[in-house]
C-alpha cells in the first residue's frame, strides 16, 4: 500500500468502505481545533498523550519519546483498529507532522493498511470535503497484538556513536536556518548534531503543500543513499517524523529512525550530547 493518498481518493473511499480516520493535528489548542472542525468520522489522537510520553526534561529522551508498546496497543484497540482495519490519518500541517508519526508507529506495529492524507486537512477542504463539530464515537476492539516495534530505532547512544565515529549517517530534516544555528524557536540553543547532513523536509513538498512525485523525493535523498549504503546503519534526527523523509527511510534496509524527535542540551552551534539542560515543557513556546 502506498504511504500517501489524495483527498479525492479519500472521498471515494469514505463513500464505499469502512475505515478508521484519524485527526493527528498538534500544537496549541489542537484538541479544541479538532472539536471545532474536523472531517466527519475522524477520531482525535493527541501527540502529547497518545503518541508520546514526554518527560519534564527533554534532554532525557527528547521532546516526544515513543510511548510504551503496551500503551500503544491499548490505544489502537480503543480507536477500533485491528490488524485488518484500513486507517487514514491527516493533520493540519500538510500531513507533514504528527500524521507521519502515526503512520510510522502503525507500520512499526506491523500494520500495513495505513496511509497519510497528501496535503492534510487543507487539501481535503480544497477538494470540497466538509467539516463538522460533531462528537465522534470510536468502536473499540481488543488491544492490538503487539510485542515490540518492528522497524529499526536509533537510541541516543547510537546517534552519539554515529556522530563521534562516522559509523552511520545522521540526517537533520529541519529548515536550513535552524540547522545552521541562525534561529531556534524550540530548543535551548541553536545548532545541529555534529556530522549531521541537512535535507530539509520542505524540499519534498510542492507550493500547495503536497508531496512531490516519488522520483523527485528520491533525487532529494540521493546524496544520503550515496553516503550510506544499505550495509551501514543510518540514523535520522530532528523532526524525522516528516513523512516525505520517514517513508523513504523506513523503506531502506538498515535505515533507522530515532526513538524520539531530537532535543538534547547543546553547546554552541554544533550540538554535543546532554551536557546542558533542554527546555522544560513549561519553558517551551506555545
BELQUI-V284741 format. One record per residue. N is the residue number from 0. RES is the residue in one letter. BURIAL is I if it has 24 or more other ideal C-beta (glycine too) atoms within 12 Angstrom, else O. Layout:
N:RES:BURIAL, N:RES:BURIAL
This chain:
0:X:O, 1:X:O, 2:X:I, 3:X:I, 4:X:I, 5:X:I, 6:X:I, 7:X:O, 8:X:I, 9:X:I, 10:X:I, 11:X:O, 12:X:I, 13:X:I, 14:X:O, 15:X:O, 16:X:O, 17:X:O, 18:X:I, 19:X:I, 20:X:I, 21:X:I, 22:X:I, 23:X:I, 24:X:I, 25:X:I, 26:X:O, 27:X:O, 28:X:O, 29:X:I, 30:X:O, 31:X:O, 32:X:O, 33:X:I, 34:X:O, 35:X:O, 36:X:O, 37:X:I, 38:X:I, 39:X:O, 40:X:I, 41:X:I, 42:X:I, 43:X:I, 44:X:I, 45:X:I, 46:X:I, 47:X:I, 48:X:O, 49:X:I, 50:X:I, 51:X:I, 52:X:I, 53:X:I, 54:X:O, 55:X:O, 56:X:I, 57:X:I, 58:X:I, 59:X:O, 60:X:I, 61:X:I, 62:X:I, 63:X:I, 64:X:I, 65:X:I, 66:X:I, 67:X:O, 68:X:I, 69:X:O, 70:X:O, 71:X:I, 72:X:I, 73:X:O, 74:X:I, 75:X:I, 76:X:I, 77:X:I, 78:X:I, 79:X:I, 80:X:I, 81:X:I, 82:X:O, 83:X:O, 84:X:I, 85:X:I, 86:X:I, 87:X:I, 88:X:I, 89:X:I, 90:X:I, 91:X:I, 92:X:I, 93:X:I, 94:X:I, 95:X:I, 96:X:I, 97:X:I, 98:X:I, 99:X:I, 100:X:I, 101:X:I, 102:X:I, 103:X:I, 104:X:I, 105:X:I, 106:X:I, 107:X:I, 108:X:I, 109:X:I, 110:X:I, 111:X:O, 112:X:I, 113:X:I, 114:X:I, 115:X:I, 116:X:I, 117:X:I, 118:X:I, 119:X:I, 120:X:I, 121:X:I, 122:X:I, 123:X:I, 124:X:O, 125:X:O, 126:X:I, 127:X:O, 128:X:I, 129:X:O, 130:X:I, 131:X:O, 132:X:O, 133:X:O, 134:X:O, 135:X:I, 136:X:O, 137:X:O, 138:X:O, 139:X:O, 140:X:O, 141:X:O, 142:X:O, 143:X:I, 144:X:O, 145:X:I, 146:X:O, 147:X:O, 148:X:I, 149:X:O, 150:X:I, 151:X:I, 152:X:I, 153:X:I, 154:X:I, 155:X:I, 156:X:O, 157:X:I, 158:X:I, 159:X:I, 160:X:O, 161:X:I, 162:X:I, 163:X:O, 164:X:O, 165:X:O, 166:X:O, 167:X:I, 168:X:I, 169:X:I, 170:X:I, 171:X:I, 172:X:I, 173:X:I, 174:X:I, 175:X:O, 176:X:O, 177:X:I, 178:X:I, 179:X:O, 180:X:I, 181:X:O, 182:X:O, 183:X:I, 184:X:O, 185:X:I, 186:X:I, 187:X:I, 188:X:I, 189:X:I, 190:X:I, 191:X:I, 192:X:I, 193:X:I, 194:X:I, 195:X:I, 196:X:I, 197:X:I, 198:X:I, 199:X:I, 200:X:I, 201:X:I, 202:X:I, 203:X:I, 204:X:I, 205:X:O, 206:X:O, 207:X:O, 208:X:I, 209:X:I, 210:X:I, 211:X:I, 212:X:O, 213:X:O, 214:X:O, 215:X:O, 216:X:I, 217:X:O, 218:X:O, 219:X:I, 220:X:I, 221:X:O, 222:X:O, 223:X:I, 224:X:I, 225:X:O, 226:X:O, 227:X:I, 228:X:O, 229:X:O, 230:X:O, 231:X:O, 232:X:I, 233:X:I, 234:X:I, 235:X:I, 236:X:I, 237:X:I, 238:X:I, 239:X:I, 240:X:I, 241:X:I, 242:X:I, 243:X:I, 244:X:I, 245:X:I, 246:X:I, 247:X:I, 248:X:I, 249:X:I, 250:X:I, 251:X:I, 252:X:O, 253:X:O, 254:X:I, 255:X:I, 256:X:I, 257:X:I, 258:X:I, 259:X:I, 260:X:I, 261:X:I, 262:X:I, 263:X:I, 264:X:I, 265:X:I, 266:X:O, 267:X:O, 268:X:O, 269:X:O, 270:X:I, 271:X:O, 272:X:I, 273:X:I, 274:X:O, 275:X:O, 276:X:O, 277:X:I, 278:X:I, 279:X:O, 280:X:O, 281:X:O, 282:X:O, 283:X:O, 284:X:O, 285:X:O
